[in-house]
Amino acid sequence: MTIFNDTATPLRLLATRRSGKARDMVAPGPTADELTAILGVAARVPDHGKLAPWRFVTIGLDRRQAFADLLASAYLAGRPEAGRVELQAVRDFAFQAPALVVVVSRPVEPSQIAKWEQQLSAGTACGLLCAAASAAGFVANWLTGWAAYSDMVRDGLGEPVGQIAGFIFIGTPSRPLDERPRPVLADVVRAW
């Protein structure tokens, strides 16, 4: 298609965006100003009712040890029999990539806007945050896992309501990114 031919077009960027593995990311990550700009883009998602039903919690490198401790405590609360190797993997999660943003879905209730629409807005914020990081020259990885469903982790981040929609890691890829299989449009698109 001709709309994708110019390598500088936003559509070309979106058509070629890929996730990088958080564990493979290295410095540099975004500066404070770059991260603020990326978050400003992510905040421009569709938001029926102008409720901003999501929050962005940044976890700087200076707070990663505290975050690792929170993860370990939450993990042990649910799995007191966890061994040393298992706990080390939980702690290592906190130290992936130069930048980390936790997106929390925080539906406003009561509201005329359906909770589902508000949750979709939070998910869209995650996706747009990843796209904005790519547009800024970085790579991003949206992860969830057990910690996204832990009230103890959410509460420990100072978010007493809602649910973690994702941990967005941002950095520079340490190796070329892999392309993953994409759906064949004919399999996922149909006319009505």
N, C-alpha and C positions, 0 to 999 in steps of 0.2 A: 504494500500500500504506500502511496506517495506521502501520506501524512507522517509516516515514520522514517522517511529517507534522511531528513536533516538531523544529524546527530545531536544538535543543540536543542531540539524541541522538547517541551515537557512530555509530550506523548512518547517520544523515543526513550526518555529517561524512565518513565513508568513501564514501558514495554520491556526494558532490559534490567530493571531493578531485581536484585537477588539478595537473599539473606546470607549473612556470613555466620559461621558458628562462633558463638560468644567465646568459647575456650580458645579459639584461634586468633582472636583479635589482639592487636598490640597498639602501643602509642604511635602516633598521637591520636588522642580523642578530641572531641570538640572543646574549645576554650569555653569559659563561662559565658562570654558574649555569643558565641556560636550556638551553645546549648540553649540559651534564652531565645535566640532566633528560631531554632528548630522547634522549641516548645510553642512559640508564637504561631508557627504554621500549624502544628498539631491542634491547637485550640480553635482553629477555623473550621472545624468539622460541622456537618449538619447537626443542628441542635434545636429541635422543635420546642418552642416555648422559651428559648434563651435561658435554659436552666443551668448550663455548665455542669451536667451530672457526672463529672469525672474530676479527679484531682491528679496532679503530677507530683510525685515525691522523688526528688533527686537525692542520690546517695553518693556523695563525693568520695574520693579516694581516702580522705582522712576519716571517713565514717565506715569504711568497709569492715574493719575488725569488729566494730560494734554490731554491724549487720550480721556478720558471720556468727557472732555469739548469740544473737537473737534467733537466727535460723537453727543453730544447734539446740538451744533451749526448747524451742517449739517442737523440733523433731523428737527430742528425748521425752517430751511430755506425752507424745503419742506412741512412742516406741522406746520404752525405758531399757529394753534389752539390746539396743543398737550397739554395735561394736565400733572399735576405733577407726577402722577403714571406712565404714559406712558414714561415721560422723565427719571424717576428714573430707569426704566427697560433698557432704552438706555444707561444710564451711568453705570449701573451694568455690562453690557456686557464687559466693559473694565477691570473689576477687577476679572474676572474668571481666575482661574488657576495661578500657579506660573510663567509660562513662556508664552510669546506670540510672534509669528512670523507672520508677514503679508507677503504673497507671492504675488508679483505683476507680472502679465504677461506683458512683454514689448517687443513685436515683433520688430525686427530690420527692418526698411523700409527705402529705397528700399532694397530688397534682392532677391536673386534667390530662397531662401527657402520660401515656401508658408507660409503665415501668420498663417494658420490653423495648420501646423506642429509646428510652434513656440509656439502657444497657447497650443497644446498638450504637449509640453515639460514642460511648466509651470505647467500644471495639474499633470504631472508625478512627478515633483519636490514636489508638495504638498503631493502626495501619498507616495513618498519615504521618505519625512521628517517624516510622521506619522510612517512608518515602522522603520525608524532609531531610533525614540524616543522609540518605543516599544523594539527594540533590546537593547537599553541602560537601560532598566528597568523602563521606564516611560509609561504613557498612553498619547495619543494625541486625539484631536478632531478637525476636519477640518470643519469650519463653514463659511457660506457666509451671506445671508440675505441682507437687503436693503443697508447696509453700503458698501458692496462689489461693489455695482453699483453706488456709490456716487462719482462724480468727486471731490466734496469738501473734502471728507475724503481722497481720493487718493492724491490730491494736498497737503492737510495738513500734510501728511506723507512725503512730499518732493519728491513725484513721479509724475511729471507733465504729464506723458504720460502712456498709457497702461491701464490695468484694474486689480483690485484686484481679484486674483484667489481664495484667501481664507485667513481666519484668523485661524492659527494653534495654538491651546492652548495645553500646555504640562504640566503635573504634575504627581502626585501620586493619584491613585484612593482612594476615601474615603470609598468605599464599593465594594464588588465584582462586576465585570463587567457583564452586561447582554449579553447573546448571542442573536443575532437577526436572523430571518429567512434568509437563504441563498438560492439563486436560485438552482433549480434542474438542474444539468448540461445538462440533456437531453432536457430541455426547452430552453437552451441558446446556445447549441453547436450542429452543424450539419456538416456532411461531404458534400463536393461538388462533 
